[in-house]
């Protein structure tokens, strides 16, 4: 597969930013489907796909989520066209018979809550990163955040699914460049890497 060009690399990585505010341009429901239809192809362990997304588009849903946020995050949620809750299903293994057809992987996780929790966190976080990259690829911007009360979010949005817990949330829309902070440092390879 050939390398993608510099314009695409800029859009996905070098020029991609976390936004604190958005323009008034709406986000269509079809765009939410398009994000999912890209992010679902990202790899997860045994294709477990533990992420469970709630796309808060209504004023009611955004207000309910904003009540769970800390600091300025509530206001960001209220003003964004969409805010997405990236949740994780601790009981993802119940779906493996549909998602991983190579072998019966469900027994690997049966009776081992600790393994499922670690795996769900790791792989739903991966899926959250795929969400960010899919949004950028489609010309949308995101504002991922962890400043919220997980317990309150779980009670407000996942009470009917006790195996699902919130991982992180992200605003979504067409970013307003005036709401972006100056770029924080990104060290060269040598600072955090070594080749063994």
C-alpha positions in Angstrom: 0.0 0.0 0.0 1.6 3.4 -1.0 2.2 6.1 1.6 -0.5 8.9 1.7 0.5 12.4 0.6 1.6 15.2 2.8 -1.8 17.0 2.7 -3.5 13.9 4.1 -0.7 13.5 6.8 -1.2 17.2 7.8 -5.0 16.8 8.1 -4.7 13.6 10.1 -1.7 14.4 12.3 0.5 17.5 11.9 -2.3 20.1 11.5 -5.0 18.2 13.4 -5.9 20.0 16.7 -8.1 19.6 19.7 -10.8 22.2 19.5 -12.5 24.1 22.4 -15.2 25.6 20.2 -16.9 25.2 16.9 -18.5 27.2 14.1 -22.3 27.2 13.6 -22.0 24.7 10.7 -24.1 21.6 11.7 -23.0 18.0 11.7 -25.4 15.8 9.8 -26.5 12.3 11.1 -25.0 10.9 7.9 -21.6 12.2 9.0 -21.9 10.3 12.3 -22.6 7.1 10.4 -19.6 7.9 8.1 -17.3 8.2 11.1 -18.4 4.9 12.4 -18.1 3.3 9.0 -14.4 4.3 9.0 -13.5 3.8 12.6 -14.9 0.3 12.8 -12.1 -1.0 10.5 -9.4 -0.1 13.1 -7.9 -3.2 14.8 -8.8 -4.4 18.3 -7.7 -7.5 20.1 -9.6 -10.5 18.7 -11.9 -7.9 17.0 -13.6 -7.4 20.3 -14.8 -3.9 19.5 -15.8 -3.0 23.1 -16.5 0.7 22.4 -20.2 1.7 22.8 -20.8 5.2 21.5 -23.6 7.6 22.4 -23.8 10.6 20.1 -25.3 13.5 22.0 -27.0 15.7 19.4 -30.1 17.0 21.2 -30.1 19.9 23.6 -31.5 17.5 26.2 -28.7 15.0 25.9 -26.0 17.6 25.8 -27.5 19.3 28.9 -27.5 15.9 30.8 -23.9 15.3 29.8 -22.8 18.8 30.7 -24.1 18.3 34.2 -21.5 15.5 34.6 -18.6 17.6 33.3 -16.1 19.6 35.3 -14.8 23.2 34.9 -15.3 24.7 31.4 -16.1 21.3 29.8 -19.8 21.7 30.5 -20.0 24.9 28.4 -18.0 23.2 25.6 -20.5 20.3 25.5 -23.5 22.7 25.4 -22.0 24.7 22.5 -20.7 21.9 20.4 -22.9 20.5 17.6 -22.3 16.9 18.9 -20.5 15.4 21.9 -19.7 11.7 21.8 -19.5 9.4 24.8 -17.0 6.7 24.1 -18.1 3.9 26.5 -16.7 0.4 27.0 -18.6 -2.8 27.4 -17.0 -5.0 30.0 -19.1 -7.9 28.7 -17.8 -7.5 25.1 -16.9 -11.2 25.1 -20.6 -12.0 24.7 -20.4 -10.7 21.1 -17.3 -12.5 20.1 -19.2 -15.3 18.4 -20.3 -12.7 15.8 -17.1 -10.6 15.7 -14.3 -13.2 15.8 -15.0 -16.2 13.6 -11.6 -17.8 13.7 -12.0 -19.6 17.0 -14.3 -19.6 20.1 -12.6 -16.8 22.0 -15.4 -16.2 24.5 -14.0 -18.8 27.0 -10.7 -16.8 27.2 -12.7 -14.0 29.0 -15.4 -16.0 30.9 -15.1 -15.6 34.6 -12.2 -13.1 34.4 -13.6 -9.7 35.1 -10.2 -8.2 35.6 -9.0 -9.3 32.2 -12.1 -8.0 30.5 -11.9 -4.6 32.3 -8.2 -4.1 31.1 -9.0 -5.3 27.6 -12.1 -3.2 27.3 -10.2 -0.1 28.5 -7.3 -0.7 26.1 -9.4 -1.5 23.1 -12.1 1.1 23.5 -9.4 3.7 23.9 -8.0 2.5 20.6 -11.4 2.8 19.1 -11.7 6.3 20.5 -8.5 7.2 18.7 -9.9 5.8 15.5 -12.9 8.0 16.0 -10.7 11.1 16.2 -8.8 10.1 13.0 -12.0 9.2 11.1 -13.5 12.5 12.0 -10.4 14.4 10.8 -10.3 12.3 7.6 -13.9 13.4 6.9 -13.2 17.1 7.5 -14.5 17.3 11.0 -12.8 18.3 14.3 -12.8 16.9 17.8 -12.2 18.0 21.4 -11.5 14.9 23.4 -11.7 15.3 27.2 -11.6 13.4 30.4 -12.8 16.2 32.7 -16.1 14.6 33.8 -17.5 12.3 36.5 -17.5 8.8 35.1 -20.0 7.5 37.7 -22.5 10.3 36.9 -22.1 9.7 33.1 -22.6 5.9 33.6 -25.7 6.5 35.7 -27.1 9.1 33.3 -26.4 7.2 30.0 -25.7 3.6 30.7 -28.0 2.7 33.6 -29.8 0.2 31.4 -26.5 -1.5 30.5 -24.6 -2.2 33.7 -21.7 -3.8 31.9 -21.0 -0.5 30.0 -18.9 2.2 31.5 -17.7 5.6 30.1 -14.1 5.9 29.0 -13.8 9.4 27.6 -15.9 12.0 25.8 -15.2 14.2 22.8 -16.9 17.2 21.2 -17.4 17.1 17.4 -18.0 19.7 14.8 -16.3 22.1 12.5 -13.6 23.7 14.6 -13.3 27.4 15.3 -9.6 28.1 14.9 -9.8 31.0 17.4 -10.5 28.4 20.2 -7.3 26.5 19.7 -4.4 27.0 22.1 -0.8 27.3 20.8 0.7 24.0 19.8 2.3 22.2 22.8 5.8 20.6 22.3 6.2 17.3 20.5 9.6 15.9 21.2 11.9 14.3 18.7 12.3 10.5 18.5 15.3 10.3 20.9 13.5 11.7 23.9 10.9 9.0 24.5 12.0 6.2 22.2 14.8 3.6 22.0 15.5 0.8 19.6 16.4 -2.4 21.3 
